[in-house]
Amino acid sequence: MKEFVGILRMDCWRAFTSVGFLLAVFGMLLALLFNTSTERAVMDSGEADVLYLYVVAHFQSFLVLYVILAALPYATSFCTDWNYQFIRFAVIRSNIKKYGISRVIICALSGGAAVALGELLFILFFRLNLPLVNTQNPVFESICSTFYGDLLVSGHFIAYFASRIIVISSAAAVFAVLALLISTYITNVFVTLGFPLVAFYSLINLSGQIGLPKWLNLYSILFGTCLETPTASVIYSFFSCSLLCVLLGVLAVRKIERRLEHG
């Protein structure tokens, strides 16, 4: 156990201090800012608030880049280790299974954390000059009619933002581990980073064709709209995404073991 904790600590340091992690955080922030760049007139009118800009930022298609950004911190680590044969030295210090499990855990945590931190920086950036929520904003009632609007109606403003961030960062963790899994089959950095985006759009198309109930629909789960209430949906989405990370992680670890056993 002590050996595994040491591997985990080393991978954690490598992921969270990497250039990829910083790029993912600020890439997420820039994606959100870009999506609000057309709202200058509203910001100058004095009626804008962080809530309105946050909702606008998440309506724009440019946000889907988060599925790539989540893979930047550590999903390509196996590609690097395999292509440069660093993996041999890593396995000598521990064993294949511990190496793989550590990669999966840190890949999920760093991918989800990068997206969550980007979202938090976006909120803090606008909070410097704007109120968090302006209930007098003409669009406030429209936002309250959305799925998570009940939290705003009841005055739980922080819970609204926290719920949205938990859902998107949980989904980001899934795509990060998916990218890691793909890297165990095709050790190409560009394929590793690009595959989650292909999977995202394939999921959207597939979800529109299969009439599954929301609690089984992956699209609804990843977007946190799978149950009747916001709180229940966030909890269900978080644990469902965690389970998906575990399942994808098991496949990744097994593939890593097979690759090393067969050279």
N, C-alpha and C positions, 0 to 999 in steps of 0.2 A: 504493500500500500504506500509506504514511504517513497519507494522508487517511482510509482505512478504519479504521485503528487509532484515530485520533482520534474517529471516530464511535462505534466500539465502546466506547472509554473513557467517552464522554459517556453512552451508553445504560447502561453498567454502573453509573456513578454514580447515574443517575436511578432505576434499578431497585433497587439494593441500599441506597439511602438513603431509599427511599419508605416512606410509611405502609403501603402495601399489603404490602411485604415484612415489616415488623414484625408486622402483623396476621396474616400467613400463618404466621410462626414461632410466635407465641404462640397462635394458633388451633390449630395442630397440637399444641402442648404441652397446651392445655386439653382438646382432644379425647381425648388419651391419658389425662390425669388423670381426666377424667369417666368413662372406661371402667373405671377402677380404683377408683372411689368406693365400690363395693359390697364391696371387699375389706378394709375396716377391721378386721374380726375377725381375719383372717389376719395382717395387719401387727402387730396387738397381741399375737399369739400367740408372736412371736419366731422363727417358722419361715420367714417371708417373705424373699425376696431380690429383687434387681432383675430377674433373669431371669423369675421367676414373674409379677411385675407387668407386665413387658414383653409376655409371651405373652398374659396376660389382656387387656391393652389392645388387642392386635391381633386378638383374637377378636370384639370387639364391633363392631356395624354402624356405630356413630357415627364410626368411623375413616374411612369412605368420603368424609368431608368433605375429605380431602386432595386429591381431584381438583378441588375448587373452590378450596381454599387455594393450590394450586400456580399457579393462574391469576391470583391477586391481585397479585403483584409487578409483572408487565409485560405480561400477555396483553391487557389492555385499553388498552395504550398507543396502538395504532393507532386505536381508537375515539375516544380523546381528541384525537389529532392530526387525525383526519379531521373530526370534528364541530366542532372549533374552528378548523379550517383552519391548524393549526400545521404540518401536513405540507408545505405550500408552502415555508415558510421552511427546513425541514429538507432538502428535496430541492434547493433552490437552493444550499445549502452543499456538497452532494455530488452524488449521483445516486440514482435510484429503486432500482436494484439493491443498491447498497451500503447504503442505508437499510433495505431489506427484510431483507437477510442479517443485518445487525447486530441487528435486532429479533428475529429467530428465534433467534440464538445466545444473546442475553442473556435472552430469555424462557425458554428451556430451562434455562439455568444458574441463573437466579434462582428459578424454580419448584422445581427439584430441590434447590437449596441451602436454601430455606426449609423444606421438609419434612424434610430431613436434619438441619438445625439444631434443629428442634422435637423430633425424636427424640433427639438428643444431650442437649438440656436435660432431657428426661424422665428419661433414664438418670442424668445427673449429679444431678438433684434427689433421687432416691431413694438414690443411692449415698452421699449425705451421712450417712445413718443406717442403711443396710442393706448387707450384703455383695453383691457383684456376682452371684456364684453360690454357692448353698448346696447342696452335693451331698447333704446329709443331709435336704433338703426332701423330704417324701413324694411330691411330684409331679415330682421331678427325673427319675425314670426315664421317666415318661410323656412329658415334654418331649423326652427323648432319643430317643424312638421316632418323633418327627416328622421331617419331611424334612431339616431342618438339624441334627438331633440328633447326627449323627456328629461334628460339630465340637465339641460339648460332651463327648461320650464320650472324644474324644482330648485333651481339656483345652484346646482352642483357644477359650477363652471370648470373647476380644476379637474373634476372627475371626467368631464366630457373630453378634455384634451388628453388626459391620461389614458382613457379608454381607447381613443383613436390611435395613440402612439403605441400602446401595447399590441393592438391588433396588427398594425403595419410592421412593427419590428418582429413579431412572431412569424408573420408571413415571410419577411426577409430572411429569417433564420432558416426556414424551409428551403428557400431557393439557394441559399448559400451552401447548405449540405447537399442539395441536389447537384450543384456545380461541382462540389468535391467528389461526389459519386461518379459523375461523368469523367472527371479527370483521371479516375482510376482505370477507365477504359481507353480514353484517348488523351494522352499526356501532351496536349497542346493548349497553351494558355488562352488563345483566342477562342477556341471551341469551348473551353471551360467557362469563359466569361459570357459567351454569346448564347449558349444553350438555354440558360434560365429564361431569357427573353422569348425564345421560340416556344418554350414550355408554357410560359404565361399566356401567350396569344392562343396556343393550342387549347389550353384549359378554358379560355373564354368561349371559343367556338364549340368545344365539346359540351360545356355546361348548358349552352343554349339548345343542344340537341337531345340531351338526356333529361328525362323528367323525374329526376331524383328529388326527394324532399329536401328542404333547405339544410336540415341537420346532417345530411349525408353528402350534400353538394359541396365539392371542394372550393368552388368559386365563392359560395356564400360563407364558407368557413374562413377562407383567407381574407375576406372583406369584413368579417365580423357581423354578419347579418343573418346568422343561421338559426337563431331562436327568437322567441317573442319579445324579450326585453333586452335592452342594451347590456345590463350587468351580466345576465345569463349568457348572452352571446359572447361577450369578452372572455369570460371564464372558459366557456366551451371551446372557443377558437384557440385560446392559449394552450389548453391541454391537448387539443386535437393537433395543433401545429407541433407541439412537443413530441407527440406520438409519431407524427410523420418524420420528424427529425431522427427519432430513434430507429424507425424502420429503414429509412434511407441510410442512416449511419451504419446499421448492421450490414447492409449490402456493401457499403463502401469498405468496411473493415475486412469482410470476407474476400472482396476482390483484391485488396492490398495483400492479404495473406497468400492468395493464389499467385499473384504476380511475382512475389518474392520467392515463393517455393519453386516456381518454374523459371526463375531468372529473368 
